[in-house]
Amino acid sequence: MPVLFKGASGPVSSLVNYYSSGGVASSISVAPSNTATAAREVLSGALTSGTLATVVTHTGRGRLNFLSAYSKNGTSRTIRCKVTIDGVVVFDATTSAVVGTGLGQIAVGYMQQSSSPTVEFQPIDYQESLLIEVASSLTETDNVAVAVNRETWAS
């Protein structure tokens, strides 16, 4: 069962934040353009319009600390991000139209852009599996990405 914050009781059933209801997009970059995020960028690969594609998958134990999904260029599109932890869909939201490099949504954690960018982790433990999927309103290749910070643990 996924656990929100170490020591919390009960499994995570959903992640609720500014982006979780869909229809909104960031007005600041959520891309890992600097070391402040300590996140790894993973490109989407080939996407077919409206079809989810797996960008991160892990079977076993671990922790998801930060996750954002964003555009790699200025072409107008919507971006959907879906997170499944231990078989439970905990986040599934689609942005409004995104027109700008690095714009999108944050599923896990918090980011504030300034002259000294700030990132806050929202550690979510998982016991069995993590699946992160993205979709675009366009058919395209590697123009959508996720920034992910996660840990994997030995069984």
Helices and strands as residue ranges (DSSP letters): E 3-4, G 35-37, E 40-43, E 46-47, E 53-59, E 61-71, E 79-85, E 88-94, E 104-108, E 110-112, E 118-120, E 124-126, E 129-136, E 140-141, E 144-153
